[in-house]
Amino acid sequence: MSNDFGSPSGDGAAHVPGHGAPQQPYGQPYQQQQPYQQQGGPTYGYPPPGYGAPHQGPPPKVKVKPSVGWIVGAWLVFVLSVIIGIGGFAGGIFSAITDAAPASSFGPGEKTTVSLDPADKPAIYVAAAKGTNFECQIEGDPGSVKLQQPGIQQTVTANGQLWELALRIGVDKAGDYPITCTTSDNADAKFGVGKEIAANSVVGGALVLIGVPSFGFLLAVIVTIVVLVRRSGARKRQAAAAAAQWGQPGPYGR
């Protein structure tokens, strides 16, 4: 008895139910079907390693504090202190010279009465040609007034007139004193009563000239050192924080 396992159409080809895919003809070399690939597009399949991983860029730059402007400002303060020192010294000397110069003058043989105070350190100034011989007298109680040769050469200029310190006046008390000066051979000369240039004015001006710029320089150096040290520490802390946040780079870099 024979059984027909063929298809109802009788073509002799057996079909397995549920399998409609075309079969490879017997005797032909096997050909593996490739996955569908769109022309001009990426291949559908597994993504390459690292594809789609979040991108980690360099850490954002943070401004380092304190700013370099502190250093610039400190040295500008030093420059200003130098200007103040020079101005203070020059101003003190100019004030001392102006205060020491005679306010009025008198000629040879003229008697003039002047108000003298021992606290002002009064002095007689002369304006004459070099080598002019002169003599001065001051009236007062014997022993209470005296004239002394100055131990230093000192000149002052006021209103375009050059005055040279001639004699120091020593008085015991403040008051009005008559003074007379004469010259040999009636030489032309001018006399006047002023003050000695106070030593404390010169010393004070010198202290301002040296002290103020020195303080400004010391301040600038200290600020510069502190700012540089703190900026270096801030950079190191930022580098450490960045390394902890982003991790060290691998053997192939990032």
C-alpha positions in Angstrom: 0.0 0.0 0.0 1.5 3.3 -0.9 0.9 6.7 0.9 1.3 10.0 -0.9 3.1 12.6 1.3 3.2 15.1 -1.5 1.4 18.4 -1.6 -2.1 18.4 -2.9 -0.9 19.9 -6.0 1.2 16.9 -6.6 4.4 18.6 -7.4 6.3 16.2 -5.2 7.9 19.0 -3.0 7.5 18.5 0.7 6.6 21.5 2.8 6.9 21.7 6.5 4.0 23.5 8.1 5.1 26.9 9.6 8.3 27.2 7.6 7.8 29.3 4.6 11.4 30.5 4.1 13.0 29.4 0.8 15.3 26.5 1.1 18.9 26.3 -0.3 18.8 24.0 -3.4 20.6 20.8 -2.8 24.0 20.5 -4.2 24.6 24.3 -4.2 27.2 26.0 -2.0 25.8 27.5 1.2 25.4 31.3 1.2 24.9 33.1 4.5 22.5 35.9 4.3 23.8 39.3 5.4 21.8 41.6 7.6 20.0 44.4 6.0 22.1 47.4 5.4 20.8 50.8 4.3 22.7 52.4 1.5 24.8 55.3 2.8 23.9 54.6 6.5 25.5 52.8 9.4 25.4 49.1 9.8 22.7 47.8 12.1 24.3 45.6 14.7 26.2 46.0 17.9 27.6 49.5 18.5 31.4 50.0 18.8 32.9 49.9 22.2 32.3 53.2 24.1 29.6 54.3 21.6 27.1 56.4 23.4 29.2 56.9 26.5 28.9 60.4 28.1 31.7 62.8 27.0 33.8 64.0 29.9 35.6 67.3 28.9 38.2 69.2 31.0 37.0 70.7 34.3 35.8 74.3 34.1 38.4 76.9 34.8 37.9 78.6 38.2 39.4 82.1 38.8 42.4 81.9 41.2 42.1 84.2 44.2 43.4 86.5 45.4 43.7 88.5 42.2 47.0 89.8 40.9 45.4 93.2 41.1 46.4 93.2 44.8 50.1 93.1 43.8 49.7 95.9 41.3 47.8 98.0 43.8 50.5 97.4 46.5 53.3 98.6 44.2 51.2 101.6 43.1 50.9 102.5 46.8 54.7 102.2 47.0 55.1 104.7 44.1 52.7 107.0 45.8 54.6 106.8 49.0 57.8 107.8 47.2 56.0 110.8 45.8 54.7 111.7 49.2 58.1 111.3 50.8 59.8 113.6 48.3 57.0 116.1 48.4 57.0 116.1 52.2 60.8 116.6 52.4 60.8 119.4 49.8 57.8 121.1 51.4 59.4 121.0 54.9 62.7 122.5 53.6 60.9 125.2 51.6 58.8 126.1 54.6 61.9 126.2 56.9 63.8 128.4 54.4 60.8 130.8 53.9 60.4 131.1 57.7 64.1 131.8 58.3 64.6 134.5 55.6 64.5 138.2 56.8 61.1 139.8 56.3 62.7 143.3 55.9 66.1 144.8 55.4 68.2 147.8 56.4 71.4 149.5 55.1 74.8 150.0 56.6 74.8 152.6 59.4 71.0 152.5 59.8 69.6 151.7 63.3 66.6 149.5 63.3 64.6 148.1 66.2 63.4 144.4 65.9 61.4 142.1 68.1 63.4 139.1 69.2 62.4 135.9 71.0 65.0 133.4 72.1 62.7 130.6 71.2 62.9 131.6 67.5 66.7 131.5 67.4 67.1 134.9 65.8 70.0 135.7 63.5 71.4 138.5 61.3 71.7 137.9 57.6 73.7 139.9 55.1 73.5 140.3 51.3 76.8 141.7 50.0 79.7 141.1 47.7 82.0 138.3 48.7 84.8 139.5 51.0 82.9 142.5 52.4 83.8 143.3 56.0 81.0 144.4 58.3 80.3 144.9 62.0 77.0 144.8 63.9 76.0 145.9 67.4 72.9 145.2 69.5 71.8 147.3 72.4 70.6 145.8 75.6 71.6 145.0 79.1 75.2 143.8 79.4 75.3 140.0 79.5 71.7 139.7 78.4 72.4 140.1 74.6 75.3 138.8 72.6 76.3 138.2 69.0 78.1 135.0 67.9 79.7 133.7 64.7 77.8 130.9 63.2 79.5 127.5 63.1 78.2 126.6 59.6 77.7 128.4 56.4 74.0 128.8 55.6 72.2 130.7 52.8 68.5 131.3 52.1 66.7 132.8 49.2 63.6 134.9 49.5 61.9 137.1 46.8 64.9 136.7 44.6 67.4 137.9 47.2 70.2 135.6 48.4 70.9 136.0 52.1 73.9 134.6 54.0 73.9 133.9 57.7 76.2 136.4 59.3 75.7 136.4 63.1 73.6 134.5 65.7 71.7 136.7 68.2 71.6 135.5 71.8 69.0 137.1 74.0 67.7 136.1 77.5 64.1 137.3 77.1 61.7 138.4 74.3 61.6 142.1 73.6 62.5 144.9 71.2 66.2 145.4 70.6 67.9 148.1 68.5 70.5 146.8 66.0 73.1 148.7 63.9 75.4 147.3 61.2 78.2 149.0 59.3 80.6 148.0 56.5 84.3 149.0 55.9 84.9 151.5 53.1 81.2 152.1 52.9 80.7 149.0 50.8 77.2 148.4 49.5 75.3 145.8 51.5 71.9 144.9 53.0 71.2 143.5 56.4 68.2 141.8 57.8 67.1 139.9 60.9 65.7 136.4 60.5 65.9 133.0 62.0 68.3 130.1 61.9 67.0 127.1 59.8 65.6 124.8 62.5 67.4 121.5 62.6 64.2 119.7 63.5 62.6 120.9 60.3 65.5 119.3 58.3 65.4 116.1 60.4 61.6 115.9 60.1 61.8 116.3 56.4 64.5 113.6 56.1 62.4 111.2 58.2 59.5 111.7 55.9 61.7 111.2 52.8 63.0 108.0 54.1 60.2 106.6 56.3 57.2 106.9 54.1 58.8 105.2 51.0 60.3 102.5 53.2 56.9 101.7 54.7 55.4 101.6 51.2 58.1 99.3 49.9 57.7 96.9 52.9 54.0 96.9 52.5 54.3 96.1 48.8 56.8 93.2 49.4 54.5 91.7 52.1 51.4 91.9 49.9 53.3 90.4 47.0 54.6 87.4 49.0 51.2 86.7 50.6 49.3 86.9 47.3 51.7 84.6 45.5 51.7 82.1 48.3 47.9 82.0 48.5 47.5 81.8 44.7 49.9 78.9 44.6 47.9 77.1 47.3 44.6 77.8 45.5 46.0 76.3 42.2 47.1 73.1 44.1 43.7 72.8 45.7 42.0 73.2 42.4 44.2 70.6 40.8 43.5 68.1 43.5 39.8 68.7 43.3 39.8 68.3 39.5 41.8 65.0 39.8 39.3 63.7 42.4 36.3 64.7 40.3 37.4 63.6 36.8 39.8 60.8 37.8 43.3 60.2 36.5 43.7 59.6 32.8 44.0 56.0 31.6 46.9 54.4 29.8 45.6 55.7 26.4 44.6 59.2 27.7 41.2 60.7 27.3 
